[in-house]
Amino acid sequence: MLGSKTIFHKELASGRWQSFSLVEQLGNVGSEVSRAARSHGKDENLFRGAVERALELFDLILVDPRWRGRLREIARAREVFCDAVLGGGEYRSSLEDLDRYFFQFAFAARKKM
């Protein structure tokens, strides 16, 4: 999944990501989803960057062996995010709805700190 493309989160991809709980990982995805939602229709470069970083974080979650039993739901969340980025035609998803959804993970992760 993390083939030869540009890696945005080099420190996380090199192993630090595995020290985060699933809630923390999804909270980090939520930060990028929020950035994508805020920049959508306003700044294409910011939007594209946030989308690419969110997808990279989803991919890092999907290769984390701890979540082997949850791969289907994580992959579905990634799929719904992609649908929202492309206009929500398949699942009627929106970046705003996903921002609210992922905010809960960011809030829970922050509360544990």
Residue frames as a rotation matrix with the C-alpha (Angstrom) as fourth column:
MET 1
0.555 0.832 0.000 0.00
0.832 -0.555 0.000 0.00
0.000 0.000 -1.000 0.00
LEU 2
0.754 -0.346 -0.559 2.85
-0.077 -0.891 0.448 2.38
-0.653 -0.294 -0.698 0.67
GLY 3
0.674 -0.436 0.596 4.69
0.730 0.517 -0.447 1.55
-0.114 0.737 0.667 -2.55
SER 4
-0.321 -0.924 0.206 6.95
0.947 -0.312 0.078 4.08
-0.008 0.220 0.975 -4.24
LYS 5
0.451 0.541 0.710 4.78
0.549 -0.795 0.257 7.15
0.703 0.274 -0.656 -3.76
THR 6
-0.381 -0.556 0.739 5.84
-0.197 -0.732 -0.652 10.19
0.903 -0.394 0.170 -1.76
ILE 7
-0.002 0.325 -0.946 5.66
0.883 0.444 0.151 9.62
0.469 -0.835 -0.288 1.98
PHE 8
0.233 0.211 0.949 4.34
-0.052 -0.972 0.229 12.64
0.971 -0.103 -0.215 3.84
HIS 9
0.768 0.106 0.631 4.51
-0.626 -0.084 0.776 11.29
0.135 -0.991 0.002 7.38
LYS 10
0.174 -0.799 -0.576 8.06
-0.383 0.484 -0.787 9.93
0.907 0.358 -0.222 7.29
GLU 11
-0.678 -0.447 0.583 8.49
-0.681 0.085 -0.727 9.69
0.275 -0.891 -0.362 11.06
LEU 12
0.113 0.806 0.581 5.16
-0.845 0.386 -0.371 7.93
-0.523 -0.448 0.725 11.49
ALA 13
0.787 0.211 -0.579 5.77
-0.559 0.640 -0.527 5.60
0.260 0.739 0.622 8.54
SER 14
-0.113 -0.935 -0.336 9.15
-0.512 0.345 -0.787 4.61
0.852 0.083 -0.518 9.95
GLY 15
-0.473 -0.038 -0.880 7.55
0.442 0.854 -0.275 2.99
0.762 -0.519 -0.387 13.00
ARG 16
-0.991 0.068 0.112 6.28
-0.131 -0.567 -0.813 5.66
0.008 -0.821 0.571 15.38
TRP 17
-0.332 0.932 -0.144 2.74
-0.768 -0.179 0.615 5.13
0.547 0.315 0.776 14.07
GLN 18
-0.027 0.296 -0.955 2.61
0.151 0.946 0.289 1.70
0.988 -0.136 -0.071 15.74
SER 19
-0.865 -0.279 -0.417 3.03
0.445 -0.040 -0.895 3.34
0.233 -0.959 0.159 19.16
PHE 20
-0.725 0.671 0.155 -0.36
-0.684 -0.728 -0.051 5.07
0.079 -0.144 0.987 18.74
SER 21
-0.549 0.679 0.488 -3.65
0.146 0.652 -0.744 3.51
-0.823 -0.337 -0.456 19.77
LEU 22
-0.484 0.463 0.742 -6.35
0.873 0.196 0.447 3.05
0.062 0.864 -0.499 17.13
VAL 23
0.601 0.719 -0.349 -8.19
0.755 -0.654 -0.046 6.04
-0.261 -0.235 -0.936 18.60
GLU 24
0.161 -0.637 -0.754 -5.05
0.009 -0.763 0.646 8.18
-0.987 -0.111 -0.117 18.23
GLN 25
-0.776 -0.448 0.443 -4.48
0.397 0.199 0.896 6.95
-0.490 0.871 0.023 14.70
LEU 26
-0.111 0.823 0.556 -8.06
0.977 -0.013 0.214 7.73
0.183 0.567 -0.803 13.67
GLY 27
0.612 0.248 -0.751 -7.80
0.499 -0.858 0.124 11.11
-0.614 -0.450 -0.649 15.40
ASN 28
-0.394 -0.828 -0.399 -4.79
0.020 -0.442 0.897 11.88
-0.919 0.345 0.191 13.20
VAL 29
-0.663 0.289 0.691 -6.77
0.749 0.246 0.616 10.86
0.008 0.925 -0.379 10.13
GLY 30
0.372 0.910 -0.185 -9.48
0.920 -0.388 -0.057 13.19
-0.124 -0.149 -0.981 11.39
SER 31
0.089 -0.424 -0.901 -7.05
0.201 -0.878 0.434 16.12
-0.976 -0.220 0.007 11.43
GLU 32
-0.895 -0.445 0.020 -6.41
0.081 -0.118 0.990 15.62
-0.439 0.888 0.141 7.72
VAL 33
-0.342 0.864 0.370 -10.11
0.925 0.240 0.295 15.11
0.166 0.443 -0.881 6.99
SER 34
0.441 0.475 -0.762 -10.79
0.669 -0.739 -0.074 18.40
-0.598 -0.477 -0.644 8.77
ARG 35
-0.384 -0.667 -0.638 -8.11
-0.051 -0.675 0.736 20.16
-0.922 0.315 0.226 6.72
ALA 36
-0.893 0.097 0.440 -9.60
0.448 0.289 0.846 18.71
-0.045 0.953 -0.301 3.54
ALA 37
0.058 0.998 -0.025 -13.11
0.998 -0.058 -0.017 19.83
-0.019 -0.024 -1.000 4.52
ARG 38
0.338 0.032 -0.941 -11.95
0.393 -0.913 0.110 23.38
-0.855 -0.407 -0.321 5.33
SER 39
-0.497 -0.659 -0.565 -9.99
-0.240 -0.521 0.819 23.81
-0.834 0.542 0.101 2.10
HIS 40
-0.464 0.371 0.804 -12.46
0.772 0.615 0.162 22.08
-0.435 0.696 -0.572 -0.24
GLY 41
0.427 0.661 0.616 -13.53
0.894 -0.411 -0.179 24.50
0.135 0.628 -0.767 -2.94
LYS 42
0.949 -0.109 -0.296 -11.17
0.001 -0.937 0.349 27.19
-0.315 -0.332 -0.889 -1.61
ASP 43
0.201 -0.952 -0.230 -7.59
-0.938 -0.255 0.235 26.07
-0.283 0.168 -0.944 -2.12
GLU 44
0.838 0.216 -0.501 -7.01
-0.441 0.809 -0.389 23.10
0.321 0.547 0.773 -4.41
ASN 45
-0.068 -0.951 -0.302 -3.40
-0.313 0.308 -0.898 22.59
0.947 0.033 -0.318 -3.31
LEU 46
-0.609 -0.088 0.788 -4.28
-0.792 0.009 -0.610 22.51
0.046 -0.996 -0.075 0.39
PHE 47
0.440 0.871 0.217 -7.24
-0.851 0.482 -0.210 20.24
-0.288 -0.092 0.953 -0.35
ARG 48
0.672 -0.225 -0.706 -5.21
-0.359 0.734 -0.576 17.80
0.648 0.640 0.412 -2.44
GLY 49
-0.422 -0.903 0.079 -2.42
-0.458 0.137 -0.879 17.69
0.782 -0.407 -0.471 0.16
ALA 50
-0.381 0.358 0.852 -4.84
-0.892 0.102 -0.441 16.96
-0.245 -0.928 0.281 3.00
VAL 51
0.726 0.665 -0.174 -6.52
-0.685 0.677 -0.270 14.21
-0.062 0.315 0.947 0.97
GLU 52
0.359 -0.670 -0.650 -3.19
-0.281 0.586 -0.760 12.59
0.890 0.456 0.022 0.14
ARG 53
-0.652 -0.612 0.446 -2.03
-0.583 0.029 -0.812 12.75
0.484 -0.790 -0.376 3.77
ALA 54
0.042 0.752 0.657 -5.34
-0.932 0.267 -0.246 11.29
-0.361 -0.602 0.712 5.01
LEU 55
0.821 0.252 -0.512 -5.06
-0.480 0.790 -0.381 8.42
0.308 0.559 0.770 2.54
GLU 56
-0.138 -0.944 -0.299 -1.50
-0.341 0.329 -0.881 7.78
0.930 -0.020 -0.368 3.65
LEU 57
-0.621 -0.063 0.781 -2.61
-0.783 0.023 -0.621 7.60
0.021 -0.998 -0.064 7.28
PHE 58
0.549 0.822 0.154 -5.45
-0.797 0.570 -0.199 5.23
-0.251 -0.014 0.968 6.37
ASP 59
0.596 -0.379 -0.707 -2.88
-0.321 0.696 -0.643 3.06
0.736 0.610 0.293 4.58
LEU 60
-0.534 -0.813 0.233 -0.62
-0.519 0.097 -0.849 3.09
0.668 -0.574 -0.474 7.64
ILE 61
-0.150 0.573 0.806 -3.56
-0.915 0.229 -0.333 1.91
-0.375 -0.787 0.490 9.77
LEU 62
0.765 0.570 -0.299 -4.35
-0.644 0.681 -0.349 -0.84
0.004 0.460 0.888 7.28
VAL 63
0.303 -0.715 -0.630 -0.82
-0.158 0.615 -0.773 -2.26
0.940 0.333 0.073 7.45
ASP 64
-0.390 -0.364 0.846 -0.68
-0.878 -0.130 -0.461 -2.10
0.278 -0.922 -0.269 11.26
PRO 65
-0.607 0.102 -0.788 -0.95
-0.047 0.985 0.164 -5.76
0.793 0.136 -0.593 12.32
ARG 66
-0.970 0.238 -0.036 -2.72
0.047 0.041 -0.998 -4.87
-0.236 -0.970 -0.051 15.58
TRP 67
-0.328 0.902 -0.280 -5.94
-0.661 -0.431 -0.614 -4.01
-0.675 -0.017 0.738 13.72
ARG 68
-0.974 -0.151 -0.167 -6.11
-0.225 0.675 0.703 -7.18
0.006 0.722 -0.692 11.63
GLY 69
-0.615 0.789 -0.001 -9.63
0.756 0.589 -0.287 -7.95
-0.226 -0.177 -0.958 12.90
ARG 70
0.166 0.681 -0.714 -10.85
0.368 -0.714 -0.595 -4.44
-0.915 -0.164 -0.369 12.03
LEU 71
-0.790 -0.613 0.008 -9.52
0.229 -0.283 0.931 -4.12
-0.568 0.738 0.364 8.50
ARG 72
-0.397 0.708 0.584 -12.95
0.893 0.151 0.424 -4.29
0.212 0.690 -0.692 6.89
GLU 73
0.616 0.704 -0.354 -14.34
0.768 -0.637 0.071 -1.33
-0.176 -0.315 -0.933 8.83
ILE 74
0.031 -0.684 -0.729 -11.13
0.162 -0.716 0.679 0.71
-0.986 -0.139 0.089 8.45
ALA 75
-0.848 -0.314 0.427 -11.06
0.432 0.060 0.900 0.03
-0.308 0.948 0.085 4.70
ARG 76
0.020 0.930 0.367 -14.73
0.977 -0.097 0.192 1.01
0.214 0.355 -0.910 4.50
ALA 77
0.553 0.113 -0.825 -14.00
0.467 -0.863 0.195 4.30
-0.690 -0.493 -0.530 6.30
ARG 78
-0.529 -0.805 -0.269 -11.25
0.106 -0.377 0.920 4.94
-0.842 0.459 0.284 3.74
GLU 79
-0.678 0.344 0.650 -13.68
0.734 0.264 0.626 4.12
0.043 0.901 -0.431 0.93
VAL 80
0.442 0.882 -0.161 -16.32
0.895 -0.446 0.011 6.49
-0.062 -0.149 -0.987 2.32
PHE 81
0.169 -0.486 -0.857 -13.67
0.193 -0.837 0.513 9.21
-0.966 -0.252 -0.047 2.63
CYS 82
-0.841 -0.491 0.227 -12.73
0.277 -0.032 0.960 8.69
-0.464 0.871 0.163 -1.03
ASP 83
-0.209 0.864 0.457 -16.41
0.961 0.095 0.260 8.87
0.181 0.494 -0.851 -1.94
ALA 84
0.578 0.415 -0.703 -16.76
0.617 -0.785 0.044 12.18
-0.534 -0.459 -0.710 -0.09
VAL 85
-0.316 -0.796 -0.516 -13.68
0.087 -0.566 0.820 13.58
-0.945 0.214 0.249 -1.84
LEU 86
-0.941 -0.057 0.334 -15.22
0.323 0.146 0.935 12.63
-0.102 0.988 -0.119 -5.19
GLY 87
-0.738 0.655 0.166 -18.57
-0.500 -0.695 0.517 14.22
0.454 0.298 0.840 -4.37
GLY 88
-0.687 0.432 0.585 -20.42
-0.493 0.315 -0.811 11.57
-0.534 -0.845 -0.003 -2.34
GLY 89
-0.249 0.623 -0.741 -22.14
-0.932 0.054 0.358 9.87
0.264 0.780 0.567 -5.26
GLU 90
-0.458 0.000 -0.889 -21.84
-0.102 0.993 0.052 6.30
0.883 0.114 -0.455 -3.97
TYR 91
-0.452 0.188 -0.872 -22.55
0.820 0.472 -0.323 6.65
0.351 -0.861 -0.368 -0.23
ARG 92
0.507 0.601 0.618 -23.88
0.369 -0.799 0.474 10.22
0.779 -0.012 -0.627 -0.11
SER 93
0.298 -0.511 -0.806 -20.97
0.933 -0.023 0.360 11.02
-0.203 -0.859 0.470 2.16
SER 94
0.788 -0.125 0.602 -19.64
0.101 -0.940 -0.327 14.51
0.607 0.319 -0.728 2.74
LEU 95
-0.280 -0.958 -0.060 -16.39
0.381 -0.053 -0.923 15.82
0.881 -0.281 0.380 4.13
GLU 96
-0.321 0.231 0.919 -18.35
-0.713 -0.697 -0.074 17.76
0.623 -0.679 0.388 6.73
ASP 97
0.773 0.633 0.037 -20.06
-0.529 0.611 0.589 14.58
0.350 -0.475 0.807 8.00
LEU 98
0.552 -0.645 -0.528 -16.73
0.518 0.762 -0.389 12.76
0.653 -0.058 0.755 8.10
ASP 99
-0.408 -0.662 0.629 -15.12
-0.107 -0.650 -0.753 15.69
0.907 -0.374 0.194 9.90
ARG 100
0.172 0.566 0.806 -17.75
-0.913 -0.216 0.346 15.37
0.370 -0.796 0.480 12.64
TYR 101
0.921 0.173 -0.348 -17.27
-0.100 0.971 0.219 11.59
0.376 -0.167 0.911 12.77
PHE 102
0.244 -0.924 -0.293 -13.47
0.606 0.381 -0.699 11.71
0.757 -0.006 0.653 13.04
PHE 103
-0.095 -0.228 0.969 -13.56
-0.491 -0.836 -0.245 14.62
0.866 -0.499 -0.033 15.49
GLN 104
0.823 0.476 0.309 -14.83
-0.505 0.366 0.782 12.16
0.259 -0.800 0.541 18.10
PHE 105
0.709 -0.640 -0.295 -11.61
0.630 0.763 -0.141 10.16
0.315 -0.086 0.945 17.80
ALA 106
-0.190 -0.791 0.582 -9.44
0.311 -0.610 -0.728 13.27
0.931 0.043 0.362 18.04
PHE 107
0.223 0.382 0.897 -11.41
-0.698 -0.580 0.421 14.39
0.680 -0.720 0.137 21.10
ALA 108
0.984 0.174 -0.029 -11.10
-0.115 0.756 0.644 10.97
0.134 -0.630 0.765 22.77
ALA 109
0.376 -0.919 -0.119 -7.36
0.747 0.377 -0.547 10.76
0.548 0.117 0.828 22.02
ARG 110
-0.234 -0.437 0.869 -6.79
-0.078 -0.882 -0.465 14.26
0.969 -0.177 0.172 23.37
LYS 111
0.577 0.562 0.592 -8.79
-0.642 -0.135 0.754 13.45
0.504 -0.816 0.283 26.51
LYS 112
0.895 -0.283 -0.344 -6.52
0.387 0.877 0.285 10.45
0.221 -0.388 0.895 27.27
MET 113
-0.066 -0.961 0.269 -3.41
0.554 -0.259 -0.791 12.65
0.830 0.097 0.550 27.06
